[in-house]
Amino acid sequence: MKIKMLSKQVMVVAGILLAASSASANEGSLAEEIWSENFCEQAVSLAKQHGEAPEALNLVSCRLLNYYQPSYWQCVIAAMKSNSSMKLDTARQKCLAEY
């Protein structure tokens, strides 16, 4: 009887831990998407500062591109900062080739 009760308690605890782990992973994923979107917006802003045509930048949707890792967008920003004449699309292609 005690073994059955202990077994049920173990299962409940395991379920709670699994749910907590899943929630934590979802929060981490959401946080990464938010960071990615933020860095994308920074890259677009930098491209605007460098005089890139608004028509080209209007095609970039940071909400749709938030699946890229934040480090990808950091690479894009760094590439554009190191070469102020580099266009956003060129920087993105460069960084995609490196990943």
N, C-alpha and C positions, 0 to 999 in steps of 0.2 A: 504494500500500500504506500509506504513512504517512498519507495523507488519510483512509483508512478507519479506521485506528487512532485518529487524532485525533478523527474524527467519533464513534466509539464512546465515547471518553473524555468528550467534550462532552455526549453523551447521559446518561452516568452521572452527571456532575456536575449536570446539569439535573434529573435524577430525584432526586438527593439534596437539592438546594435546594427542589424542589417538596414533597418529603416533610417537610422541616424547616419549611417555611412552613405546611403543613397542620397539623402538630403544634402549632406556635406559635399558630395560630388557634384550635385546639381548647382549648389551655390557657387562652387569653384568654377564651373562651366559658365554660369551667368556672369560672374565677375570677370572672367577672361573675355567674354563677348563685349562687356561694357568697356574694358580697357582697350580692346581692339577697335571698337567704334570711336573711342576718344582719340586714339593715335591716328586713325584714318582722318578724322576731322582736322587734326593738327597738320597732317600732310597736305590736305586740300587747302587749308589756310595758308600754309607756307607757299604752295604753288600760286595762290592768288597774289601773295606779296611779291613773288618773283615775276608777276605780270603774265601768267598763263591765261589763255583765253577762257572767259567764263563759260562759253559754249561747251568746251571740252570738260570743264570741271563739273558742269551741271549733270553730266552723264555718270558721275561717280556717286554712288549711294552708299554711304558708310553703314547704314542700317543693314544693307544687303551684303556688305563685305566684311561683316564682323566675325566671320568664321576663320579669317586669317589670324594667326597668332600675333599677339602684341609685338613680339620681337621682329616680325616681318615689317610691320608699320614703322617700328623704330629704325630699321634698316633703310626704309624708304626716306624717312625724314633725314637721317644722317647723310644719305647719298645726295639729297637735294641741298643740304646745308654745305656739303663739301664742294658742290658744283652748282652755283646759283643759276646757271643757264640750263640745267637739266630739267626736263619736263617730268611731270608726275608719272605719266605712263612709262617713260624710259626708266625712271627710278624703280617703278614697280617691276618691270621686266628684269632689270638687273638683280633685284633682290629675290625674285622668284627663281632665277637661275642659280642663286647661291644656296637655296634651300632644298 
